[in-house]
């Protein structure tokens, strides 16, 4: 059974519109993900700089702690950043289980 052009044309137009909207949504998601990743990279670089400034160098224990801090929820991340200047290396290691 063959549909008349009166029915097929709107279907084709709807399909094209759906494809365009899908592409636009995909592009938007990609842009949002890129912004989020750049922001996260900036936070990580800032935290790394703070740790180096505070403790002199970034050794393997501090690298593990850096990753753990980066995974914290936003409020805990912010609180930890604010407390960093008051914590000794041992306190930081104890807090994040980095003592060996």
Secondary structure, DSSP 8 states (H G I E B T S, - for coil): ----HHHHHHHHHHHHHHHHHHHHHHHHHHHHHHHHHHHHHHHHHHHHHHHHHHHSS--HHHHHHHHHHHTS-HHHHHHHHHHGGG--HHHHHHHTT---
